[in-house]
Amino acid sequence: MLQVVEGMIDQEGKLRILGKVKLPKSRRVIITILDEEPSDEISNLALISETSLARDWDRPEEDEAWSHLAQLPSL
């Protein structure tokens, strides 16, 4: 099943996903960079969400769930 998720990417290439994404397993993604600047509303939402998402992502269960990616060769 395909999902569309909105996000923002900054000048250094740091990607922020706006909202939660729950998946049964890891999945490949395709990122399309739009030729428009984000609105202030989207920027503020990303900053507000960052702390909350960091708490969720920085759990030992998340590290374990994604540990197989550390074994993949670098691109």
PELIN-V162179 format. One record per helix or strand of 2 or more residues. SS is the DSSP state (H for helix, E for strand). FROM is the first residue (numbers start at 1). TO is the last residue. Records with the same first field share a line. If there is no record, write none. Layout:
# PELIN-V162179
SS = FROM-TO  FROM-TO
This chain:
# PELIN-V162179
E = 7-9  15-17
H = 40-57  60-71
